[in-house]
Amino acid sequence: MTTSVSPDARRIWHAVRGPVAILLVIVAGAVLITLILGTGTGGALDPRSTAPDGSRALARLLAAEGVRVEPVDTVEGARESLAGGADTLLITVPARLRPELVAELRGLADRLVLITPPPDVLAGLDLPVRPAGATEVTDRPPDCGYDRAGVARTGGEVYAGTAELCYADSLARLPEVTLLGTGSPLTNARLDEQGNAALSMRLLGEHERLVWYVPSLTDPDALPEQRTLLDLLPDGWVFGLVQLAVAVAVVALWRARRLGPVVTEPLPVVVRAAETVEGRAGLYRRSGAAGHAATALRQAARDRLVGRLGLPRDAGPHAVVGALAERTGRPGPQLYDLLYGPAPAGDAALVRLVADLDALESQT
């Protein structure tokens, strides 16, 4: 009867299940991180976030001044919040929205505030303003009608056109729309610096209600199209993942064929441990190797004592002798001579050494 060593489906699965499980864990972790980062809660400029780049401090300050802050993270939620009433709408990441959606929401709010809107959003709103480059985000004095706000941390996107331009053109104000080149003055980390709080209050506290919209990547209405995880990966990553999958499959097939089934072989002879010890002792005795036997016995005793004393395996003689002296009350020189002393002169001395080592271990 012959046993086939060719890989079958079961052997291949046993060989590849480890790499497959690791790959699934990596993919699941990536998806989970994407979902967490894609939601509005806890993200940058989120009015519910206490992180340095969040804006909970500003939301609390607005609420203390009588402004009702309503955070939303979906287009539908923004539509519902803006149904009726004179409201200010803040969109923290306009780049995540289609231009037509921004234009629709603009028609529902009395004042629209956009932070770093992309050119296509500006074009969709048909504003007489265009991007004109970028500048350093730093503390700047006002150069327009925001004198009461004072110096504020502004910069980032710079605008040009027929609008009221402030803070080195990084803030553009139109009758119904305000553009801000950076969200830095609205963050928890910067709100209490210079005139950032005053500027933020003036931008967002115009009406009694503020709809604070942090677009979520998981909102199907906000995305230009439904995209899979592979669509979000660069082409080089996709090609690399395909190569990795092929390599894992080849290695799995190779290892499965090489190992084959488990084969048991009977040993030629079974020797009991007691017989092995007695045989080695007889060899030591016939060769007169009392010193070699004593070294082996002392080393074995030291290994056991080190474990009982809680010392590291490589503990030196002074550490071992000191711990034993403290534990047993014996003199240190006596313990050192017993564990590290000279080789016994003969069989009788070796027997006494064994008895002394046993007594020490019993006492420890």
C-alpha positions as CSV (number, residue, x, y, z in Angstrom):
1,M,0.0,0.0,0.0
2,T,1.4,3.4,-1.0
3,T,0.7,6.8,0.4
4,S,0.3,9.8,-1.9
5,V,2.4,12.8,-1.1
6,S,0.8,15.1,-3.7
7,P,-1.0,18.1,-2.2
8,D,-4.7,17.9,-2.0
9,A,-7.2,20.6,-1.1
10,R,-7.0,19.9,2.6
11,R,-3.2,20.1,2.7
12,I,-3.1,23.3,0.7
13,W,-5.6,24.9,3.0
14,H,-3.6,23.9,6.1
15,A,-0.5,25.4,4.5
16,V,-2.1,28.7,3.4
17,R,-4.5,29.4,6.3
18,G,-1.9,31.2,8.3
19,P,-1.0,33.8,5.6
20,V,-4.6,34.1,4.6
21,A,-5.7,34.9,8.2
22,I,-2.9,37.5,8.5
23,L,-4.0,39.1,5.2
24,L,-7.7,39.2,6.3
25,V,-6.7,40.9,9.7
26,I,-4.7,43.5,7.8
27,V,-7.6,44.2,5.4
28,A,-10.1,44.3,8.2
29,G,-7.9,46.7,10.2
30,A,-7.5,49.0,7.1
31,V,-11.3,49.1,6.5
32,L,-12.0,49.8,10.2
33,I,-9.5,52.6,10.3
34,T,-11.0,54.1,7.1
35,L,-14.4,53.9,8.6
36,I,-13.3,55.5,11.8
37,L,-11.4,58.3,10.1
38,G,-14.2,58.8,7.6
39,T,-16.8,59.7,10.2
40,G,-17.2,63.2,11.5
41,T,-17.0,62.4,15.2
42,G,-13.6,63.0,16.6
43,G,-12.1,64.4,13.3
44,A,-10.5,67.7,12.5
45,L,-12.7,70.8,13.1
46,D,-15.4,68.6,14.6
47,P,-17.5,70.5,17.2
48,R,-17.7,67.3,19.3
49,S,-13.9,66.6,19.3
50,T,-11.7,67.6,22.2
51,A,-8.5,66.8,20.2
52,P,-6.1,69.7,19.4
53,D,-7.5,69.9,15.8
54,G,-11.1,69.6,17.0
55,S,-13.4,72.5,17.7
56,R,-15.4,71.6,20.8
57,A,-14.1,74.7,22.6
58,L,-15.5,77.0,19.9
59,A,-18.8,75.2,19.9
60,R,-19.1,75.7,23.7
61,L,-18.2,79.3,23.3
62,L,-20.8,79.9,20.7
63,A,-23.4,78.1,22.8
64,A,-22.6,80.3,25.7
65,E,-23.4,83.3,23.5
66,G,-26.8,82.0,22.6
67,V,-25.9,80.3,19.2
68,R,-27.4,76.8,18.8
69,V,-24.8,74.6,17.3
70,E,-26.1,71.5,15.4
71,P,-23.3,69.2,14.2
72,V,-24.1,67.0,11.1
73,D,-22.0,64.7,9.0
74,T,-24.3,63.8,6.0
75,V,-25.9,65.8,3.2
76,E,-29.4,64.6,4.3
77,G,-28.7,65.7,7.9
78,A,-27.7,69.2,6.7
79,R,-30.8,69.4,4.6
80,E,-33.0,68.6,7.5
81,S,-31.3,71.0,9.9
82,L,-31.5,73.9,7.3
83,A,-35.2,73.4,6.7
84,G,-36.6,76.8,7.7
85,G,-35.1,79.6,9.7
86,A,-32.2,82.0,9.3
87,D,-29.1,79.8,9.7
88,T,-25.4,79.9,9.2
89,L,-23.9,76.8,7.5
90,L,-20.3,75.9,8.0
91,I,-18.8,73.2,5.7
92,T,-15.4,72.2,7.1
93,V,-14.2,70.0,4.1
94,P,-16.0,71.2,0.9
95,A,-13.6,69.1,-1.2
96,R,-15.6,66.0,-0.1
97,L,-18.8,67.3,-1.7
98,R,-19.9,67.5,-5.3
99,P,-20.2,71.2,-6.4
100,E,-23.9,70.8,-7.1
101,L,-24.5,69.7,-3.5
102,V,-22.7,72.7,-2.1
103,A,-24.8,75.0,-4.4
104,E,-28.0,73.3,-3.1
105,L,-27.0,73.7,0.5
106,R,-26.1,77.4,-0.1
107,G,-29.7,78.0,-1.2
108,L,-30.9,76.7,2.2
109,A,-28.8,78.8,4.4
110,D,-28.6,82.6,5.0
111,R,-24.8,82.5,5.4
112,L,-22.4,79.9,4.0
113,V,-18.9,79.5,5.5
114,L,-16.5,77.3,3.5
115,I,-13.0,76.4,4.7
116,T,-10.5,76.0,1.9
117,P,-13.0,75.2,-0.9
118,P,-11.5,73.7,-4.1
119,P,-11.8,75.5,-7.4
120,D,-14.6,73.3,-8.7
121,V,-16.8,74.2,-5.7
122,L,-16.1,77.9,-6.2
123,A,-17.0,77.5,-9.9
124,G,-20.2,75.7,-9.0
125,L,-21.3,78.5,-6.7
126,D,-20.6,81.1,-9.5
127,L,-18.8,83.4,-7.1
128,P,-16.7,86.3,-8.3
129,V,-13.7,84.9,-6.4
130,R,-11.0,82.5,-7.5
131,P,-8.0,80.8,-5.8
132,A,-4.8,82.8,-6.1
133,G,-2.2,80.5,-4.5
134,A,-1.3,79.8,-0.9
135,T,0.5,81.6,1.9
136,E,2.0,80.7,5.3
137,V,-0.4,80.1,8.1
138,T,0.7,82.5,10.8
139,D,-0.6,85.3,13.1
140,R,-1.6,88.3,11.0
141,P,-3.3,91.7,11.8
142,P,-6.6,92.5,10.1
143,D,-6.5,94.7,7.0
144,C,-10.2,95.1,6.5
145,G,-13.4,95.4,8.5
146,Y,-12.3,92.8,11.1
147,D,-10.4,95.3,13.2
148,R,-12.3,94.3,16.3
149,A,-11.1,90.7,15.9
150,G,-7.5,91.8,15.9
151,V,-4.5,89.6,15.1
152,A,-5.6,86.1,14.2
153,R,-3.9,83.0,12.9
154,T,-4.8,83.0,9.2
155,G,-3.3,82.1,5.8
156,G,-3.4,78.9,3.8
157,E,-5.5,79.4,0.6
158,V,-5.4,82.9,-0.9
159,Y,-8.2,84.4,-2.9
160,A,-8.6,87.1,-5.5
161,G,-11.7,88.8,-7.0
162,T,-14.5,91.3,-6.2
163,A,-15.0,90.5,-2.6
164,E,-14.0,91.9,0.8
165,L,-10.5,90.4,1.2
166,C,-8.9,90.3,4.7
167,Y,-5.8,88.9,6.4
168,A,-3.5,88.9,3.4
169,D,-6.4,87.8,1.1
170,S,-6.8,84.5,3.0
171,L,-10.4,85.5,4.1
172,A,-13.0,86.5,1.5
173,R,-16.4,87.8,2.5
174,L,-19.3,88.1,0.1
175,P,-22.9,89.0,0.8
176,E,-24.0,85.4,1.5
177,V,-20.7,83.4,1.5
178,T,-17.5,83.6,3.5
179,L,-14.3,81.8,2.4
180,L,-11.6,80.9,4.9
181,G,-8.2,79.8,3.7
182,T,-7.4,77.7,6.8
183,G,-9.4,76.3,9.7
184,S,-6.5,76.8,12.2
185,P,-8.2,79.7,14.2
186,L,-11.3,77.5,14.9
187,T,-9.3,74.6,16.5
188,N,-9.0,73.8,20.2
189,A,-5.3,74.3,20.1
190,R,-5.4,77.9,18.7
191,L,-8.7,79.3,19.9
192,D,-7.3,81.0,22.9
193,E,-4.4,82.6,21.0
194,Q,-4.5,86.3,19.8
195,G,-7.8,87.2,18.3
196,N,-8.8,83.7,17.0
197,A,-11.8,83.4,19.3
198,A,-13.1,86.9,18.3
199,L,-12.6,86.1,14.6
200,S,-14.3,82.7,14.9
201,M,-17.3,84.2,16.8
202,R,-17.7,86.9,14.1
203,L,-17.6,84.3,11.3
204,L,-20.0,81.8,12.8
205,G,-22.1,83.7,15.3
206,E,-24.1,85.9,12.9
207,H,-27.3,83.9,13.3
208,E,-28.9,82.2,16.3
209,R,-28.4,78.7,14.8
210,L,-25.2,77.3,13.3
211,V,-25.3,74.0,11.3
212,W,-21.8,72.6,11.6
213,Y,-21.3,70.2,8.7
214,V,-18.3,67.9,8.8
215,P,-18.6,65.8,5.6
216,S,-18.2,62.1,6.2
217,L,-16.5,59.8,3.7
218,T,-19.1,57.2,4.4
219,D,-22.0,59.5,3.2
220,P,-23.1,58.1,-0.2
221,D,-24.6,61.5,-1.2
222,A,-21.3,63.3,-0.6
223,L,-19.1,61.1,-2.7
224,P,-18.7,61.6,-6.5
225,E,-19.2,57.9,-7.0
226,Q,-19.3,54.6,-5.1
227,R,-15.7,53.4,-4.9
228,T,-14.4,50.1,-3.5
229,L,-11.3,49.7,-1.3
230,L,-9.3,48.7,-4.3
231,D,-10.3,51.9,-6.1
232,L,-8.9,53.9,-3.3
233,L,-5.5,52.2,-3.5
234,P,-2.8,53.5,-5.9
235,D,-2.1,51.3,-9.0
236,G,1.3,50.4,-7.6
237,W,-0.3,49.0,-4.4
238,V,-2.8,46.9,-6.3
239,F,0.0,45.5,-8.5
240,G,2.1,44.7,-5.4
241,L,-0.9,43.0,-3.6
242,V,-1.4,40.8,-6.7
243,Q,2.3,39.8,-6.8
244,L,2.2,39.1,-3.0
245,A,-0.9,36.9,-3.4
246,V,0.8,34.9,-6.2
247,A,4.0,34.5,-4.2
248,V,2.0,33.3,-1.1
249,A,0.1,30.8,-3.3
250,V,3.4,29.5,-4.9
251,V,5.1,29.1,-1.5
252,A,2.1,27.4,0.0
253,L,2.0,24.8,-2.9
254,W,5.7,24.3,-2.6
255,R,5.7,23.7,1.1
256,A,2.6,21.5,1.0
257,R,4.3,19.2,-1.6
258,R,7.6,19.1,0.3
259,L,6.2,18.2,3.6
260,G,3.7,15.5,2.5
261,P,1.8,13.4,5.1
262,V,3.1,12.8,8.6
263,V,5.1,9.5,8.8
264,T,5.8,7.7,12.1
265,E,8.9,5.5,12.4
266,P,9.5,3.1,15.4
267,L,12.8,3.8,17.2
268,P,15.4,1.1,17.1
269,V,15.6,0.9,20.9
270,V,13.9,2.6,23.9
271,V,16.2,3.4,26.8
272,R,14.8,4.4,30.1
273,A,16.1,7.6,31.7
274,A,17.2,5.8,34.9
275,E,19.4,3.5,32.8
276,T,21.0,6.5,31.0
277,V,21.9,8.1,34.3
278,E,23.3,4.9,35.7
279,G,25.3,4.4,32.6
280,R,26.8,7.8,32.7
281,A,27.7,7.5,36.4
282,G,29.4,4.2,35.7
283,L,31.5,5.9,33.0
284,Y,32.5,8.7,35.4
285,R,33.4,6.1,38.0
286,R,35.5,3.9,35.8
287,S,37.5,6.9,34.4
288,G,38.0,8.4,37.9
289,A,36.3,11.6,36.8
290,A,35.1,12.7,40.2
291,G,35.8,16.3,39.4
292,H,33.8,16.3,36.2
293,A,30.9,14.6,38.0
294,A,31.1,17.2,40.8
295,T,31.0,20.1,38.3
296,A,27.9,18.6,36.6
297,L,26.2,18.1,40.0
298,R,27.0,21.6,41.2
299,Q,25.8,23.2,38.0
300,A,22.5,21.3,38.2
301,A,22.1,22.4,41.8
302,R,22.9,26.0,41.0
303,D,20.3,26.0,38.2
304,R,17.6,24.7,40.5
305,L,18.5,27.1,43.3
306,V,18.6,30.2,41.0
307,G,15.1,29.4,40.0
308,R,13.9,29.1,43.6
309,L,15.6,32.3,44.6
310,G,14.1,34.3,41.7
311,L,17.5,35.2,40.3
312,P,18.4,35.5,36.6
313,R,19.9,32.4,35.0
314,D,23.2,34.1,34.4
315,A,23.5,35.3,38.0
316,G,27.1,35.4,39.3
317,P,28.6,33.6,42.3
318,H,28.3,36.6,44.6
319,A,24.7,37.1,43.8
320,V,23.8,33.4,44.3
321,V,25.8,33.0,47.5
322,G,24.4,36.3,49.0
323,A,20.8,35.2,48.3
324,L,21.4,31.8,49.7
325,A,23.1,33.2,52.8
326,E,20.1,35.4,53.4
327,R,17.6,32.6,52.8
328,T,19.3,29.8,54.8
329,G,21.4,31.8,57.4
330,R,24.5,29.8,56.5
331,P,27.9,31.6,56.3
332,G,28.8,32.8,52.8
333,P,32.3,31.2,52.6
334,Q,30.7,27.8,53.4
335,L,28.1,28.2,50.6
336,Y,30.7,29.4,48.1
337,D,32.9,26.4,48.9
338,L,30.0,24.0,48.5
339,L,28.7,25.4,45.1
340,Y,31.9,26.8,43.6
341,G,34.7,25.1,45.5
342,P,37.5,22.7,44.3
343,A,36.8,19.3,42.9
344,P,36.5,16.5,45.5
345,A,39.6,14.3,46.1
346,G,37.8,11.0,45.6
347,D,34.6,9.0,45.6
348,A,34.0,9.5,49.3
349,A,34.4,13.3,49.0
350,L,32.0,13.2,46.0
351,V,29.4,11.4,48.0
352,R,29.6,13.9,50.8
353,L,29.3,16.7,48.3
354,V,26.1,15.2,46.9
355,A,24.7,14.9,50.5
356,D,25.6,18.5,51.2
357,L,24.0,19.7,48.0
358,D,20.8,17.8,48.8
359,A,20.6,19.2,52.3
360,L,21.1,22.8,50.9
361,E,18.3,22.3,48.4
362,S,16.0,20.9,51.1
363,Q,16.7,23.9,53.3
364,T,16.1,26.5,50.5
